[in-house]
Amino acid sequence: MEIVTAHGPAEVTLDETADPSFLLVLTHGSNGGVEAADLLAVREVALSLGAAVARVMQPFRLAGRRAPGPPAKQDEAWLEIVKLLRDRFGDVPLVQGGRSNGARVACRTARDAGATGVVALAFPLHPPGKPEKSRADELRAAGAEVLVVNGDRDPFGIPDAADAAEVVVLPGERHDLNKNPAAVGATVEPWLRRWRDR
């Protein structure tokens, strides 16, 4: 489905269920799409737990751009999308997440979106080789419980355990988290199960 935002149209790939246990809204990185292996692994786990899952192609990617542009515009468009999805699914817990840049968006907007949790895949703690430019504040300011899943070979760095509710580091994985997507799903499953059981 297409959702028109103030910053252009977005495309939402939706897996619906009649009575969802929670709503999971996921998005991509700066130059990726919603078919990334780690996103699909998390989608499969959420569907097995009875969730409705929306994978969002943000306006900048749908327009063919690789750079997301100003964070404020990206976040504004995201909140418009999430509001329409929440209206569609009613009063079920919202968990939002994404990989890389999408994880940043999910963290920055979690409080305003009313999310109960955030799944941050390959959270880019800093630009490669520039650890002094930390983005840890985005994790800390989420206003919701954040699960971070990063690879131990990620050139964008690995958040500290104190920066999120839980930080899991997968051995042998780089920033794309595509060596063993099943391990990503297995890591996220018990955390998502908590939202189903609430």
MDTraj code that builds the backbone (N, CA, C; nanometers):
import mdtraj as md
import numpy as np

residues = "MET GLU ILE VAL THR ALA HIS GLY PRO ALA GLU VAL THR LEU ASP GLU THR ALA ASP PRO SER PHE LEU LEU VAL LEU THR HIS GLY SER ASN GLY GLY VAL GLU ALA ALA ASP LEU LEU ALA VAL ARG GLU VAL ALA LEU SER LEU GLY ALA ALA VAL ALA ARG VAL MET GLN PRO PHE ARG LEU ALA GLY ARG ARG ALA PRO GLY PRO PRO ALA LYS GLN ASP GLU ALA TRP LEU GLU ILE VAL LYS LEU LEU ARG ASP ARG PHE GLY ASP VAL PRO LEU VAL GLN GLY GLY ARG SER ASN GLY ALA ARG VAL ALA CYS ARG THR ALA ARG ASP ALA GLY ALA THR GLY VAL VAL ALA LEU ALA PHE PRO LEU HIS PRO PRO GLY LYS PRO GLU LYS SER ARG ALA ASP GLU LEU ARG ALA ALA GLY ALA GLU VAL LEU VAL VAL ASN GLY ASP ARG ASP PRO PHE GLY ILE PRO ASP ALA ALA ASP ALA ALA GLU VAL VAL VAL LEU PRO GLY GLU ARG HIS ASP LEU ASN LYS ASN PRO ALA ALA VAL GLY ALA THR VAL GLU PRO TRP LEU ARG ARG TRP ARG ASP ARG".split()
xyz = np.array([
    [0.0840, -0.1187, 0.0000],
    [0.0000, 0.0000, 0.0000],
    [0.0877, 0.1240, 0.0000],
    [0.0372, 0.2309, -0.0585],
    [0.1116, 0.3559, -0.0629],
    [0.0546, 0.4528, 0.0406],
    [0.1433, 0.5184, 0.1124],
    [0.1037, 0.6220, 0.2078],
    [0.1739, 0.7504, 0.1667],
    [0.0961, 0.8538, 0.1408],
    [0.1543, 0.9815, 0.1010],
    [0.1835, 1.0634, 0.2268],
    [0.3091, 1.1026, 0.2423],
    [0.3512, 1.1831, 0.3571],
    [0.3843, 1.3239, 0.3108],
    [0.4132, 1.4113, 0.4057],
    [0.4521, 1.5487, 0.3733],
    [0.5824, 1.5532, 0.2941],
    [0.6574, 1.4429, 0.2954],
    [0.7871, 1.4395, 0.2277],
    [0.7903, 1.3353, 0.1163],
    [0.6740, 1.3075, 0.0599],
    [0.6650, 1.2158, -0.0527],
    [0.6003, 1.0841, -0.0142],
    [0.5673, 1.0024, -0.1140],
    [0.5013, 0.8755, -0.0867],
    [0.5965, 0.7721, -0.0284],
    [0.5414, 0.6882, 0.0589],
    [0.6110, 0.5727, 0.1135],
    [0.5343, 0.4481, 0.0705],
    [0.6036, 0.3359, 0.0687],
    [0.5383, 0.2096, 0.0319],
    [0.5435, 0.1143, 0.1506],
    [0.4296, 0.0574, 0.1860],
    [0.4214, -0.0316, 0.3015],
    [0.3828, -0.1715, 0.2534],
    [0.4664, -0.2684, 0.2865],
    [0.4355, -0.4093, 0.2613],
    [0.3805, -0.4667, 0.3908],
    [0.2552, -0.5116, 0.3846],
    [0.1811, -0.5432, 0.5071],
    [0.1477, -0.6913, 0.5155],
    [0.1794, -0.7510, 0.6300],
    [0.1329, -0.8857, 0.6635],
    [0.0306, -0.8695, 0.7743],
    [-0.0965, -0.8863, 0.7392],
    [-0.2041, -0.8636, 0.8355],
    [-0.2490, -0.9945, 0.8986],
    [-0.3092, -0.9815, 1.0156],
    [-0.3720, -1.0947, 1.0815],
    [-0.4991, -1.0423, 1.1472],
    [-0.5963, -1.1294, 1.1666],
    [-0.7289, -1.0854, 1.2121],
    [-0.7251, -1.0189, 1.3494],
    [-0.6507, -1.0768, 1.4409],
    [-0.6485, -1.0248, 1.5779],
    [-0.5027, -1.0189, 1.6253],
    [-0.4274, -0.9190, 1.5788],
    [-0.2828, -0.9199, 1.6056],
    [-0.2492, -0.9023, 1.7539],
    [-0.1452, -0.9737, 1.7967],
    [-0.0978, -0.9612, 1.9350],
    [-0.0216, -0.8307, 1.9548],
    [0.0455, -0.7845, 1.8500],
    [0.1117, -0.6541, 1.8509],
    [0.1362, -0.6145, 1.7067],
    [0.1740, -0.4897, 1.6869],
    [0.2071, -0.4385, 1.5546],
    [0.3563, -0.4113, 1.5505],
    [0.4252, -0.4705, 1.4532],
    [0.5675, -0.4476, 1.4335],
    [0.5853, -0.3704, 1.3036],
    [0.6485, -0.2529, 1.3114],
    [0.6744, -0.1704, 1.1937],
    [0.8259, -0.1631, 1.1756],
    [0.8737, -0.2088, 1.0599],
    [1.0167, -0.2190, 1.0330],
    [1.0551, -0.1344, 0.9124],
    [1.1803, -0.0887, 0.9097],
    [1.2284, -0.0160, 0.7929],
    [1.3759, -0.0462, 0.7670],
    [1.4222, -0.0002, 0.6534],
    [1.5513, -0.0355, 0.5944],
    [1.6623, 0.0626, 0.6327],
    [1.7816, 0.0349, 0.5821],
    [1.8953, 0.1250, 0.5983],
    [1.9010, 0.2278, 0.4863],
    [2.0075, 0.3063, 0.4835],
    [2.0179, 0.4177, 0.3893],
    [2.0096, 0.3767, 0.2426],
    [2.0754, 0.2684, 0.2062],
    [2.0721, 0.2315, 0.0646],
    [2.0192, 0.0905, 0.0440],
    [1.9399, 0.0424, 0.1389],
    [1.8828, -0.0918, 0.1288],
    [1.7334, -0.0876, 0.1077],
    [1.6719, -0.2044, 0.1214],
    [1.5279, -0.2149, 0.1052],
    [1.4682, -0.3044, 0.2116],
    [1.3390, -0.3293, 0.1999],
    [1.2670, -0.4048, 0.3027],
    [1.2832, -0.5558, 0.2851],
    [1.3644, -0.5970, 0.1860],
    [1.3909, -0.7399, 0.1661],
    [1.5243, -0.7809, 0.2291],
    [1.5861, -0.6947, 0.3092],
    [1.7126, -0.7294, 0.3746],
    [1.6935, -0.8552, 0.4596],
    [1.7951, -0.9401, 0.4604],
    [1.7843, -1.0709, 0.5252],
    [1.7485, -1.0606, 0.6734],
    [1.8076, -0.9645, 0.7437],
    [1.7786, -0.9529, 0.8870],
    [1.6360, -0.9046, 0.9109],
    [1.5872, -0.8124, 0.8279],
    [1.4481, -0.7665, 0.8420],
    [1.3505, -0.8813, 0.8169],
    [1.3793, -0.9619, 0.7161],
    [1.2905, -1.0750, 0.6856],
    [1.2913, -1.1779, 0.7987],
    [1.4075, -1.1974, 0.8614],
    [1.4151, -1.2918, 0.9744],
    [1.3306, -1.2436, 1.0914],
    [1.3369, -1.1142, 1.1196],
    [1.2561, -1.0579, 1.2291],
    [1.1075, -1.0638, 1.1939],
    [1.0755, -1.0356, 1.0675],
    [0.9360, -1.0458, 1.0213],
    [0.8810, -1.1860, 1.0462],
    [0.9577, -1.2887, 1.0083],
    [0.9110, -1.4271, 1.0244],
    [0.8823, -1.4593, 1.1708],
    [0.9707, -1.4168, 1.2587],
    [0.9518, -1.4419, 1.4020],
    [0.8251, -1.3712, 1.4518],
    [0.8077, -1.2459, 1.4129],
    [0.6907, -1.1702, 1.4578],
    [0.5612, -1.2342, 1.4087],
    [0.5602, -1.2797, 1.2833],
    [0.4404, -1.3453, 1.2307],
    [0.4095, -1.4730, 1.3075],
    [0.5139, -1.5459, 1.3469],
    [0.4930, -1.6695, 1.4235],
    [0.4357, -1.6416, 1.5620],
    [0.4520, -1.5182, 1.6091],
    [0.3987, -1.4779, 1.7399],
    [0.2632, -1.4087, 1.7275],
    [0.2057, -1.4092, 1.6084],
    [0.0721, -1.3534, 1.5902],
    [0.0667, -1.2040, 1.5664],
    [0.1796, -1.1447, 1.5318],
    [0.1834, -0.9999, 1.5092],
    [0.1391, -0.9651, 1.3676],
    [0.0949, -0.8420, 1.3511],
    [0.0848, -0.7815, 1.2184],
    [0.2192, -0.7137, 1.1924],
    [0.2700, -0.7263, 1.0707],
    [0.4017, -0.6709, 1.0393],
    [0.3916, -0.5795, 0.9178],
    [0.4431, -0.4582, 0.9334],
    [0.4491, -0.3627, 0.8238],
    [0.5955, -0.3316, 0.7958],
    [0.6376, -0.3504, 0.6698],
    [0.7734, -0.3142, 0.6293],
    [0.7624, -0.1902, 0.5421],
    [0.8304, -0.0844, 0.5851],
    [0.8131, 0.0476, 0.5245],
    [0.9315, 0.0859, 0.4374],
    [0.9025, 0.1120, 0.3095],
    [1.0006, 0.1738, 0.2201],
    [0.9805, 0.3239, 0.2326],
    [1.0769, 0.3916, 0.2934],
    [1.0615, 0.5332, 0.3230],
    [1.0638, 0.6183, 0.1955],
    [1.0086, 0.7399, 0.2030],
    [0.9980, 0.8247, 0.0844],
    [1.1294, 0.8469, 0.0100],
    [1.2410, 0.8671, 0.0804],
    [1.3673, 0.8958, 0.0111],
    [1.4122, 0.7770, -0.0738],
    [1.3874, 0.6540, -0.0260],
    [1.4271, 0.5359, -0.1031],
    [1.3321, 0.5118, -0.2192],
    [1.2023, 0.5354, -0.1940],
    [1.1044, 0.5175, -0.3012],
    [1.1319, 0.6151, -0.4150],
    [1.1888, 0.7306, -0.3813],
    [1.2251, 0.8308, -0.4824],
    [1.3602, 0.7997, -0.5484],
    [1.4265, 0.6913, -0.5034],
    [1.5519, 0.6506, -0.5660],
    [1.6764, 0.7112, -0.5052],
    [1.6620, 0.7795, -0.3909],
    [1.7793, 0.8409, -0.3279],
    [1.8442, 0.7443, -0.2289],
    [1.9753, 0.7570, -0.2145],
    [2.0475, 0.6741, -0.1172],
    [2.0674, 0.7464, 0.0153],
    [2.0700, 0.8777, 0.0103],
    [2.0880, 0.9557, 0.1339],
    [1.9505, 0.9927, 0.1901],
    [1.9305, 0.9696, 0.3199],
    [1.7980, 0.9941, 0.3773],
    [1.7604, 1.1401, 0.3929],
    [1.8581, 1.2310, 0.3869],
    [1.8259, 1.3727, 0.4057],
    [1.8159, 1.4087, 0.5530],
    [1.7615, 1.5267, 0.5835],
    [1.7571, 1.5733, 0.7215],
    [1.6770, 1.4791, 0.8118],
    [1.7310, 1.4463, 0.9301],
    [1.6598, 1.3568, 1.0214],
    [1.5192, 1.4054, 1.0562],
    [1.5010, 1.5362, 1.0718],
    [1.3692, 1.5877, 1.1111],
    [1.2630, 1.5533, 1.0068],
    [1.2978, 1.5639, 0.8789],
    [1.2023, 1.5313, 0.7721],
    [1.1755, 1.3811, 0.7677],
    [1.2803, 1.3044, 0.7841],
    [1.2647, 1.1588, 0.7836],
    [1.1743, 1.1149, 0.8995],
    [1.1972, 1.1721, 1.0167],
    [1.1183, 1.1359, 1.1341],
    [0.9731, 1.1796, 1.1195],
    [0.9515, 1.2968, 1.0616],
    [0.8148, 1.3462, 1.0421],
    [0.7364, 1.2522, 0.9506],
    [0.7980, 1.2106, 0.8404],
    [0.7318, 1.1175, 0.7487],
    [0.7041, 0.9844, 0.8180],
    [0.8004, 0.9369, 0.8965],
    [0.7836, 0.8096, 0.9681],
    [0.6644, 0.8161, 1.0631],
    [0.6533, 0.9235, 1.1362],
    [0.5429, 0.9359, 1.2328],
    [0.4074, 0.9412, 1.1624],
    [0.4021, 1.0022, 1.0443],
    [0.2772, 1.0015, 0.9671],
    [0.2394, 0.8583, 0.9286],
    [0.3379, 0.7816, 0.8826],
    [0.3148, 0.6430, 0.8418],
    [0.2671, 0.5591, 0.9597],
    [0.3369, 0.5702, 1.0716],
    [0.3030, 0.4906, 1.1892],
    [0.1635, 0.5256, 1.2407],
    [0.1273, 0.6523, 1.2367],
    [-0.0064, 0.6918, 1.2830],
    [-0.1153, 0.6235, 1.2005],
    [-0.0988, 0.6231, 1.0685],
    [-0.1986, 0.5574, 0.9835],
    [-0.2052, 0.4071, 1.0114],
    [-0.0907, 0.3447, 1.0348],
    [-0.0894, 0.2020, 1.0660],
    [-0.1544, 0.1738, 1.2010],
    [-0.1285, 0.2586, 1.2983],
    [-0.1905, 0.2403, 1.4296],
    [-0.3415, 0.2572, 1.4211],
    [-0.3866, 0.3527, 1.3419],
    [-0.5308, 0.3711, 1.3235],
    [-0.5926, 0.2453, 1.2623],
    [-0.5189, 0.1801, 1.1765],
    [-0.5695, 0.0603, 1.1082],
    [-0.5812, -0.0583, 1.2037],
    [-0.4855, -0.0707, 1.2952],
    [-0.4798, -0.1897, 1.3810],
    [-0.5333, -0.1686, 1.5219],
    [-0.5667, -0.0457, 1.5565],
    [-0.6274, -0.0231, 1.6872],
    [-0.5279, -0.0288, 1.8014],
    [-0.5797, -0.0555, 1.9187],
    [-0.5031, -0.0427, 2.0422],
    [-0.4248, -0.1702, 2.0747],
    [-0.3261, -0.2017, 1.9913],
    [-0.2365, -0.3130, 2.0210],
    [-0.0977, -0.2535, 2.0449],
    [-0.0124, -0.3233, 2.1193],
    [0.1220, -0.2692, 2.1432],
    [0.1953, -0.2457, 2.0110],
    [0.2668, -0.1342, 2.0041],
    [0.3472, -0.1002, 1.8873],
    [0.4945, -0.1256, 1.9189],
    [0.5580, -0.2061, 1.8347],
    [0.7032, -0.2226, 1.8389],
    [0.7540, -0.1749, 1.7036],
    [0.8512, -0.0857, 1.7046],
    [0.9040, -0.0405, 1.5769],
    [1.0532, -0.0704, 1.5714],
    [1.1030, -0.0795, 1.4501],
    [1.2436, -0.1130, 1.4381],
    [1.2935, -0.0965, 1.2968],
    [1.4208, -0.1275, 1.2810],
    [1.4819, -0.1162, 1.1496],
    [1.6272, -0.1531, 1.1586],
    [1.6906, -0.1480, 1.0422],
    [1.8326, -0.1774, 1.0396],
    [1.9105, -0.0504, 1.0048],
    [2.0247, -0.0305, 1.0672],
    [2.1157, 0.0802, 1.0400],
    [2.0435, 0.2150, 1.0531],
    [2.0371, 0.2933, 0.9448],
    [1.9680, 0.4220, 0.9526],
    [1.8229, 0.4050, 0.9982],
    [1.7605, 0.2952, 0.9578],
    [1.6233, 0.2690, 1.0011],
    [1.6127, 0.2468, 1.1509],
    [1.7167, 0.1886, 1.2106],
    [1.7195, 0.1717, 1.3559],
    [1.7276, 0.3073, 1.4252],
    [1.8021, 0.3992, 1.3653],
    [1.8109, 0.5345, 1.4209],
    [1.6740, 0.6026, 1.4182],
    [1.6041, 0.5913, 1.3047],
    [1.4708, 0.6515, 1.2929],
    [1.3770, 0.5929, 1.3989],
    [1.3806, 0.4608, 1.4137],
    [1.2927, 0.3943, 1.5098],
    [1.3194, 0.4420, 1.6526],
    [1.4468, 0.4629, 1.6856],
    [1.4814, 0.5117, 1.8197],
    [1.4394, 0.6574, 1.8379],
    [1.4697, 0.7400, 1.7390],
    [1.4402, 0.8841, 1.7526],
    [1.2908, 0.9122, 1.7644],
    [1.2072, 0.8281, 1.7032],
    [1.0632, 0.8555, 1.6985],
    [0.9817, 0.7722, 1.7964],
    [1.0454, 0.6802, 1.8679],
    [0.9704, 0.5848, 1.9514],
    [0.8802, 0.6541, 2.0523],
    [0.9320, 0.7561, 2.1176],
    [0.8536, 0.8260, 2.2204],
    [0.7295, 0.8906, 2.1586],
    [0.7482, 0.9642, 2.0484],
    [0.6356, 1.0329, 1.9853],
    [0.5365, 0.9359, 1.9218],
    [0.5857, 0.8208, 1.8778],
    [0.4973, 0.7212, 1.8155],
    [0.4189, 0.6419, 1.9190],
    [0.4629, 0.6474, 2.0452],
    [0.3980, 0.5679, 2.1496],
    [0.4391, 0.4218, 2.1456],
    [0.5605, 0.3952, 2.0953],
    [0.6087, 0.2572, 2.0864],
    [0.6425, 0.2032, 2.2251],
    [0.6151, 0.0738, 2.2441],
    [0.6517, 0.0087, 2.3700],
    [0.7907, -0.0516, 2.3629],
    [0.8399, -0.0722, 2.2402],
    [0.9727, -0.1299, 2.2241],
    [1.0303, -0.0971, 2.0880],
    [1.1635, -0.1114, 2.0775],
    [1.2350, -0.0855, 1.9519],
    [1.3326, -0.2000, 1.9276],
    [1.3331, -0.2508, 1.8034],
    [1.4332, -0.3479, 1.7600],
    [1.5330, -0.2726, 1.6718],
    [1.6550, -0.2576, 1.7199],
    [1.7582, -0.1823, 1.6481],
    [1.8618, -0.2801, 1.5932],
    [1.8519, -0.3085, 1.4638],
    [1.9444, -0.4010, 1.3981],
    [2.0601, -0.3225, 1.3376],
    [2.1819, -0.3664, 1.3665],
    [2.3026, -0.3002, 1.3132],
    [2.2986, -0.1504, 1.3405],
    [2.2699, -0.1147, 1.4652],
    [2.2652, 0.0278, 1.5003],
    [2.4018, 0.0902, 1.4726],
    [2.4059, 0.1953, 1.3877],
    [2.5350, 0.2551, 1.3510],
    [2.5815, 0.3549, 1.4573],
    [2.6541, 0.3045, 1.5558],
    [2.6923, 0.3865, 1.6709],
    [2.7699, 0.5110, 1.6299],
    [2.8525, 0.4982, 1.5284],
    [2.9298, 0.6135, 1.4793],
    [2.9672, 0.5871, 1.3343],
    [3.0008, 0.6919, 1.2573],
    [3.0515, 0.6677, 1.1221],
    [3.1801, 0.5859, 1.1301],
    [3.2079, 0.5016, 1.0305],
    [3.3300, 0.4197, 1.0360],
    [3.4555, 0.5038, 1.0581],
    [3.5348, 0.4632, 1.1570],
    [3.6598, 0.5313, 1.1871],
    [3.6450, 0.6610, 1.2643],
    [3.5219, 0.6945, 1.3073],
    [3.5000, 0.8202, 1.3808],
    [3.4230, 0.7952, 1.5107],
    [3.4847, 0.7217, 1.6045],
    [3.4140, 0.6879, 1.7288],
    [3.3755, 0.8093, 1.8126],
    [3.4406, 0.9238, 1.7867],
    [3.4081, 1.0451, 1.8634],
    [3.2706, 1.1006, 1.8238],
    [3.2150, 1.0573, 1.7107],
    [3.0839, 1.1056, 1.6642],
    [2.9758, 1.0050, 1.7025],
    [2.9638, 0.9790, 1.8309],
    [2.8715, 0.8767, 1.8809],
    [2.7251, 0.9190, 1.8669],
    [2.6423, 0.8195, 1.8352],
    [2.4969, 0.8409, 1.8278],
    [2.4248, 0.7701, 1.9423],
    [2.4979, 0.7409, 2.0483],
    [2.4395, 0.6680, 2.1615],
    [2.3207, 0.7417, 2.2220],
    [2.3199, 0.8749, 2.2125],
    [2.2085, 0.9522, 2.2681],
    [2.0756, 0.9136, 2.2043],
    [2.0775, 0.8733, 2.0767],
    [1.9531, 0.8325, 2.0113],
    [1.8965, 0.7063, 2.0756],
    [1.9837, 0.6163, 2.1166],
    [1.9388, 0.4961, 2.1877],
    [1.8835, 0.5321, 2.3248],
    [1.9576, 0.6144, 2.3964],
    [1.9198, 0.6478, 2.5342],
    [1.7910, 0.7283, 2.5419],
    [1.7616, 0.8063, 2.4369],
    [1.6453, 0.8954, 2.4393],
    [1.5193, 0.8318, 2.3799],
    [1.5239, 0.7019, 2.3488],
    [1.4116, 0.6383, 2.2791],
    [1.2814, 0.6443, 2.3579],
    [1.2900, 0.6400, 2.4906],
    [1.1668, 0.6427, 2.5704],
    [1.0927, 0.5103, 2.5671],
    [1.1577, 0.4058, 2.5187],
    [1.1018, 0.2703, 2.5131],
    [1.2176, 0.1730, 2.5292],
    [1.1850, 0.0489, 2.5579],
    [1.2895, -0.0520, 2.5717],
    [1.3482, -0.0831, 2.4339],
    [1.4816, -0.0759, 2.4232],
    [1.5488, -0.0984, 2.2955],
    [1.6326, -0.2258, 2.3026],
    [1.6098, -0.3150, 2.2050],
    [1.6957, -0.4307, 2.1841],
    [1.7877, -0.3988, 2.0665],
    [1.9180, -0.4045, 2.0887],
    [2.0170, -0.3818, 1.9837],
    [2.0773, -0.5158, 1.9446],
    [2.0835, -0.5415, 1.8132],
    [2.1513, -0.6607, 1.7621],
    [2.2560, -0.6129, 1.6622],
    [2.3834, -0.6298, 1.6967],
    [2.4940, -0.5875, 1.6103],
    [2.5901, -0.7031, 1.5890],
    [2.6699, -0.6937, 1.4829],
    [2.7756, -0.7903, 1.4597],
    [2.9055, -0.7462, 1.5242],
    [2.9885, -0.8420, 1.5608],
    [3.1143, -0.8063, 1.6289],
    [3.2177, -0.7488, 1.5325],
    [3.1891, -0.7517, 1.4010],
    [3.2818, -0.6957, 1.3022],
    [3.2228, -0.5723, 1.2342],
    [3.1300, -0.5086, 1.2992],
    [3.0617, -0.3930, 1.2401],
    [3.1521, -0.2703, 1.2453],
    [3.1896, -0.2121, 1.1295],
    [3.2770, -0.0954, 1.1298],
    [3.2095, 0.0304, 1.1847],
    [3.0760, 0.0259, 1.2013],
    [3.0034, 0.1388, 1.2592],
    [3.0012, 0.1324, 1.4125],
    [3.0674, 0.0342, 1.4696],
    [3.0767, 0.0257, 1.6155],
    [2.9639, -0.0535, 1.6779],
    [2.9796, -0.0800, 1.8074],
    [2.8828, -0.1587, 1.8835],
    [2.8417, -0.0783, 2.0060],
    [2.7122, -0.0541, 2.0246],
    [2.6688, 0.0209, 2.1428],
    [2.7091, -0.0490, 2.2722],
    [2.7260, 0.0300, 2.3746],
    [2.7567, -0.0210, 2.5076],
    [2.6309, -0.0822, 2.5683],
    [2.6484, -0.1809, 2.6543],
    [2.5345, -0.2467, 2.7184],
    [2.4476, -0.1483, 2.7957],
    [2.5070, -0.0391, 2.8427],
    [2.4319, 0.0593, 2.9209],
    [2.3453, 0.1499, 2.8333],
    [2.3628, 0.1428, 2.7013],
    [2.2907, 0.2333, 2.6119],
    [2.1518, 0.1844, 2.5731],
    [2.1181, 0.0590, 2.6052],
    [1.9895, 0.0023, 2.5654],
    [1.9436, -0.0983, 2.6698],
    [1.8195, -0.1431, 2.6582],
    [1.7692, -0.2442, 2.7513],
    [1.8486, -0.3733, 2.7366],
    [1.8864, -0.4043, 2.6108],
    [1.9646, -0.5247, 2.5846],
    [2.0476, -0.5027, 2.4590],
    [2.1736, -0.5426, 2.4642],
    [2.2626, -0.5365, 2.3481],
    [2.3175, -0.6770, 2.3244],
    [2.2889, -0.7310, 2.2056],
    [2.3371, -0.8644, 2.1695],
    [2.4352, -0.8495, 2.0541],
    [2.5531, -0.9089, 2.0691],
    [2.6571, -0.9017, 1.9663],
    [2.6739, -1.0404, 1.9050],
    [2.6520, -1.0494, 1.7738],
    [2.6603, -1.1776, 1.7043],
    [2.7997, -1.1961, 1.6446],
    [2.8658, -1.3062, 1.6780],
    [3.0017, -1.3287, 1.6290],
    [3.0043, -1.3512, 1.4780],
    [3.1070, -1.2949, 1.4135],
    [3.1291, -1.3151, 1.2719],
    [3.0444, -1.2280, 1.1804],
    [2.9531, -1.1497, 1.2372],
    [2.8646, -1.0666, 1.1547],
    [2.9239, -0.9272, 1.1351],
    [2.9014, -0.8743, 1.0141],
    [2.9381, -0.7372, 0.9851],
    [2.8116, -0.6509, 0.9894],
    [2.8164, -0.5344, 0.9278],
    [2.7048, -0.4400, 0.9365],
    [2.5777, -0.4922, 0.8687],
    [2.5928, -0.5762, 0.7660],
    [2.4746, -0.6217, 0.6933],
    [2.3971, -0.7327, 0.7653],
    [2.4550, -0.7941, 0.8667],
    [2.3883, -0.9006, 0.9436],
    [2.3263, -1.0069, 0.8526],
    [2.3957, -1.0437, 0.7459],
    [2.3356, -1.1404, 0.6535],
    [2.4075, -1.2751, 0.6475],
    [2.5068, -1.2941, 0.7355],
    [2.5797, -1.4216, 0.7376],
    [2.4909, -1.5335, 0.7921],
    [2.4154, -1.5023, 0.8980],
    [2.3283, -1.6019, 0.9607],
    [2.1982, -1.5347, 1.0058],
    [2.1063, -1.5068, 0.9116],
    [1.9824, -1.4389, 0.9477],
    [1.9017, -1.5143, 1.0538],
    [1.9110, -1.6473, 1.0543],
    [1.8368, -1.7253, 1.1538],
    [1.8805, -1.6892, 1.2956],
    [2.0088, -1.6571, 1.3123],
    [2.0576, -1.6167, 1.4447],
    [1.9983, -1.4830, 1.4855],
    [1.9779, -1.3939, 1.3880],
    [1.9123, -1.2661, 1.4182],
    [1.7703, -1.2919, 1.4665],
    [1.6979, -1.3766, 1.3940],
    [1.5612, -1.4096, 1.4337],
    [1.5545, -1.4734, 1.5707],
    [1.6461, -1.5676, 1.5968],
    [1.6476, -1.6360, 1.7264],
    [1.6792, -1.5399, 1.8403],
    [1.7604, -1.4392, 1.8129],
    [1.7949, -1.3398, 1.9145],
    [1.6747, -1.2520, 1.9481],
    [1.5984, -1.2164, 1.8462],
    [1.4864, -1.1238, 1.8640],
    [1.3629, -1.1938, 1.9212],
    [1.3498, -1.3243, 1.8965],
    [1.2268, -1.3969, 1.9322],
    [1.1855, -1.3840, 2.0781],
    [1.2725, -1.4129, 2.1765],
    [1.2270, -1.4028, 2.3158],
    [1.1894, -1.2607, 2.3552],
    [1.2541, -1.1640, 2.2938],
    [1.2249, -1.0241, 2.3254],
    [1.0876, -0.9852, 2.2710],
    [1.0581, -1.0252, 2.1464],
    [0.9264, -0.9964, 2.0898],
    [0.8167, -1.0743, 2.1611],
    [0.8482, -1.1931, 2.2074],
    [0.7494, -1.2757, 2.2774],
    [0.6942, -1.2020, 2.4000],
    [0.7773, -1.1202, 2.4627],
    [0.7320, -1.0456, 2.5801],
    [0.6168, -0.9536, 2.5455],
    [0.6236, -0.8911, 2.4255],
    [0.5143, -0.8002, 2.3878],
    [0.3889, -0.8780, 2.3556],
    [0.4044, -0.9974, 2.2997],
    [0.2871, -1.0804, 2.2721],
    [0.2183, -1.1218, 2.4029],
    [0.2982, -1.1498, 2.5040],
    [0.2444, -1.2036, 2.6285],
    [0.1899, -1.0972, 2.7230],
    [0.2056, -0.9693, 2.6886],
    [0.1569, -0.8648, 2.7783],
    [0.0079, -0.8429, 2.7618],
])
top = md.Topology()
chain = top.add_chain()
for i, resn in enumerate(residues, 1):
    res = top.add_residue(resn, chain, resSeq=i)
    for name in ("N", "CA", "C"):
        top.add_atom(name, md.element.get_by_symbol(name[0]), res)
traj = md.Trajectory(xyz[None], top)
